[in-house]
């Protein structure tokens, strides 16, 4: 059993989409390019805390904090076209904060 208290798994309604890091009790730092993979913040589920690995893959462990996401804050200089067409091999400002519905 492994403990990762600041690791966040970000799921949409169907699949795991991205990972993130808990940077405050109600804020998660993740990549802005995750936004294009999900329709709306209301669809995000954040799973914070313990995760188990092994042959079954990563899955939530007992004690994992689960919350919805109430808002997204994408870096103002993020340009999604840098990700989509990899213009100049740059992914500058690929950062987004997510506000949790339920603080940890």
N, C-alpha and C positions, 0 to 999 in steps of 0.2 A: 504494500500500500504506500502510495506516495502522496505527499502534501504539497500543494501549490496554491497557497492562500491568495495570491494576486493574479493567478491565471484565470482568464475568462473565456469561455466557449460561447460563441454567438451563433444562434440558430435562427432560421426563419421558420415559417410554419411547418416546413417539411424536412430540412437538412441542416447540418452544421455548415456554416458559410465562412466564418472567420474566427480568429482568435483575438484576444486583446489583453490589456493589463489594467487592473484596478488601480487608479491613481488618486482617488478620493473615495469616501464611503458611498458616493452615489454617482461616480464618473468613471467611465472606461475609455482608455485610449486604444484606438484601432486604426487600421488603414482606411483612408477615404475611398479607395477603390472597392471596398466591401459594399459601399452604398449602391453601386450600380447593379449589384447582385440581388438586392432586396427591394421590394416594391415600396414599403413604408415602414417607418419606425415602429408602428403599432404591431408589426409582424415579428419584430425581433424578440428573442428570449435570451437573456444573459444568464449563464450558469457560472457562478463564482465559487472557487474554492478547491475542493479535493477532486482529483480525477485518478482513475485507475487505468493502467495500461495492461499490456499483455497480448496474448493471441487474440483476444476478443476486441482489441482496439481500445480507444479511449472512451470511457463512459463515466457518468456521474457517480460519485460515491455518496454514501449517507452523510448528511451534514452539508451538502452543497447548497449554496444560497441561489435561489432562482428568482429572477425578476423580469418584468417587461421593461421596455425602453420608452421613455416619454418624449425624448427629443434628440436630435442629431446636430452637431456643430462641426461642419466641414471647414478645414483651413481655407481662408479666403483666397489664397493664391494657388490652391489646388487646381490643376488642369487635367480633367479626365482623359483628354486626348493624348496626353503623354503616356498614359497607361495603355490605351486602346491601340495606338499605332507606334508606341515606343519612340516617339520623336526625340531625336538627339540622345537616345539612351538615358533619359532622365525621368525620374519619378519624384521630382521635387514636391514638397509640401503634401505628400500622400499621408495625411493625418486627419483623424476625425475623433471627436469626443462624443460619447453617448451618455445621456443622463438616465440613470436607473429609476424606475418607478418606486422601488422599495430599496432604501439604502441598506448596505451590509452592516 
